[in-house]
Amino acid sequence: MNKENKTVVYYSDAGSGHKQAANRIKSFLNKNGIEVNIINMTSLDANMRFCEKSYNLFLKKGWPGYIFNLYLIFGQTCLWLYDRFIYDYKSFYKNIILKEFNSGSKNIIINFPVASNMLIRSFCDIKEENDYNLIISVLDTKNPKMPWPFKFWNAFYFTKETVKMANINRKVYFMAPTEEVKADLIKLGLNPNQLLDIKGFPLPEDKENLINDKQKDKQNVCISFGSVGSCLTFKVFDSILRNNNDDIVWHIVCGKDEETRSKLDNKLKKINIKNVKVYGFVDLYEMQKTMDFYIGKPGATTLIECIANRLPFLSINNLSVMKQERDTADYITNNKIGKIFKSYDEIIKYLCGSPVKESNEYKKWKETLAVMSEEFRRHNESFLRFIKK
């Protein structure tokens, strides 16, 4: 392995695809001879672990978005109080950064948006001359608007002050998934030279299909809400039972949630439905290659994988969806690469009502996805050139 361009990726393992993205980066760079470590940021601090556990609980229970906003107020208040009176987070992150650079890392990639502002502050506080790079993944520049008492949020979230600090230290770079986010960063004052020509995270090369359950004469639908999305998995499963169409094969992925998988398997044995298949942990990216549709939360990581696999994305946008995921839902609609509904029940009825795969709308989705897929893949080489320079 090439230690000269050694890279470390920090992520938050909160059931939102960050670990998956970190593993993709590691796999891609390892294949190109670059040593990579991935570290769960929340494992380094007790307060962060508490926030991670409570966030996972929110996802598992399927609580609506406004409750999530209340959680954010509570969680970020705790972080601010912790930072102000108990623990100096700026020094905490500064020590983390110095430790990595002293161990030979040249690049630190942050896939942990809550901490991006604090990390930039800490990075810019390192006075010594260096040839290090801090790379921030920015999914969204539009932070939730909060009343005056909670403006201290800005100590952790991405703000205009973040851009000012980044402009002072030109070794801070940003990855932005869309032209809209890039334009927002430039409006905030970021030097365009600090925007990397990268969309999403590196994707692996195509391999042979690993899942052999596909029935080519049917419509194959992949359904996944991650290991902490059991509440939504059961809702969709019940909707399938009410509206089932024998011309569709439903592939439900439960991830590491063995309890949900076991319950669904037991239900299927009792009712003897042949066109519903339940999986545990699989390589979702590879599985998507065999599918005709994807149903899931509108998360950015999964969206990038669907684009790479030219797979139409069906999801929802309502009050139960978190702010950052609403932006992803809008991206799907605006780019015409899938369809957004008010509920998952509407999606199941839509698929069961007519052979959507044969529609002109579906063909247009696939054409658009083919163009976008090639564009995303070209960015792999841009990413590699930057890390090696």
Secondary structure as the mmCIF struct_conf table of DSSP 4:
data_model
#
loop_
_struct_conf.conf_type_id
_struct_conf.id
_struct_conf.beg_label_comp_id
_struct_conf.beg_label_asym_id
_struct_conf.beg_label_seq_id
_struct_conf.end_label_comp_id
_struct_conf.end_label_asym_id
_struct_conf.end_label_seq_id
STRN STRN1 ASN A 2 TYR A 11
BEND BEND1 ALA A 14 GLY A 17
HELX_RH_AL_P HELX_RH_AL_P1 HIS A 18 LYS A 31
TURN_TY1_P TURN_TY1_P1 ASN A 32 GLY A 33
STRN STRN2 ILE A 34 ASN A 40
HELX_RH_3T_P HELX_RH_3T_P1 MET A 41 LEU A 44
HELX_RH_AL_P HELX_RH_AL_P2 ALA A 46 LYS A 61
TURN_TY1_P TURN_TY1_P2 GLY A 62 GLY A 62
HELX_RH_AL_P HELX_RH_AL_P3 GLY A 65 LEU A 81
HELX_RH_PI_P HELX_RH_PI_P1 TYR A 82 ILE A 86
HELX_RH_AL_P HELX_RH_AL_P4 TYR A 89 ASN A 102
TURN_TY1_P TURN_TY1_P3 SER A 103 GLY A 104
STRN STRN3 ASN A 107 ASN A 111
HELX_RH_3T_P HELX_RH_3T_P2 PRO A 113 ALA A 115
HELX_RH_AL_P HELX_RH_AL_P5 SER A 116 CYS A 124
TURN_TY1_P TURN_TY1_P4 ASP A 125 ASP A 125
BEND BEND2 GLU A 128 GLU A 128
STRN STRN4 ASN A 133 SER A 137
BEND BEND3 LEU A 139 LEU A 139
BEND BEND4 THR A 141 THR A 141
HELX_LH_PP_P HELX_LH_PP_P1 ASN A 143 LYS A 145
HELX_RH_3T_P HELX_RH_3T_P3 TRP A 148 ALA A 155
TURN_TY1_P TURN_TY1_P5 PHE A 156 PHE A 156
BEND BEND5 TYR A 157 TYR A 157
HELX_RH_AL_P HELX_RH_AL_P6 LYS A 160 ILE A 168
BEND BEND6 ASN A 169 ASN A 169
TURN_TY1_P TURN_TY1_P6 ARG A 170 LYS A 171
STRN STRN5 VAL A 172 MET A 175
BEND BEND7 PRO A 177 THR A 178
HELX_RH_AL_P HELX_RH_AL_P7 GLU A 179 LYS A 187
TURN_TY1_P TURN_TY1_P7 LEU A 188 GLY A 189
HELX_RH_3T_P HELX_RH_3T_P4 PRO A 192 GLN A 194
STRN STRN6 LEU A 195 LEU A 195
BEND BEND8 ASP A 197 ASP A 197
BEND BEND9 GLY A 200 PHE A 201
HELX_LH_PP_P HELX_LH_PP_P2 PRO A 204 ASP A 206
BEND BEND10 LEU A 210 LEU A 210
TURN_TY1_P TURN_TY1_P8 LYS A 216 ASP A 217
BEND BEND11 LYS A 218 LYS A 218
STRN STRN7 GLN A 219 SER A 224
TURN_TY1_P TURN_TY1_P9 SER A 227 VAL A 228
HELX_RH_AL_P HELX_RH_AL_P8 SER A 230 ASN A 243
TURN_TY1_P TURN_TY1_P10 ASP A 246 ASP A 247
STRN STRN8 ILE A 248 VAL A 253
TURN_TY1_P TURN_TY1_P11 GLY A 255 LYS A 256
HELX_RH_AL_P HELX_RH_AL_P9 GLU A 258 ILE A 271
TURN_TY1_P TURN_TY1_P12 ASN A 272 ASN A 272
BEND BEND12 LYS A 274 ASN A 275
STRN STRN9 VAL A 276 TYR A 279
BEND BEND13 GLY A 280 PHE A 281
HELX_RH_AL_P HELX_RH_AL_P10 LEU A 284 GLN A 288
TURN_TY1_P TURN_TY1_P13 LYS A 289 THR A 290
BEND BEND14 ASP A 292 ASP A 292
STRN STRN10 PHE A 293 ILE A 295
BEND BEND15 GLY A 296 GLY A 296
HELX_RH_AL_P HELX_RH_AL_P11 ALA A 300 ALA A 308
TURN_TY1_P TURN_TY1_P14 ASN A 309 ARG A 310
STRN STRN11 PHE A 313 ILE A 316
BEND BEND16 ASN A 318 ASN A 318
TURN_TY1_P TURN_TY1_P15 LEU A 319 SER A 320
BEND BEND17 VAL A 321 VAL A 321
HELX_RH_AL_P HELX_RH_AL_P12 LYS A 323 ASN A 334
TURN_TY1_P TURN_TY1_P16 ASN A 335 LYS A 336
BEND BEND18 ILE A 337 ILE A 337
STRN STRN12 GLY A 338 PHE A 341
BEND BEND19 LYS A 342 LYS A 342
HELX_RH_AL_P HELX_RH_AL_P13 TYR A 344 GLY A 353
BEND BEND20 SER A 354 SER A 354
HELX_RH_3T_P HELX_RH_3T_P5 VAL A 356 GLU A 358
BEND BEND21 SER A 359 SER A 359
HELX_RH_AL_P HELX_RH_AL_P14 ASN A 360 LYS A 388
#
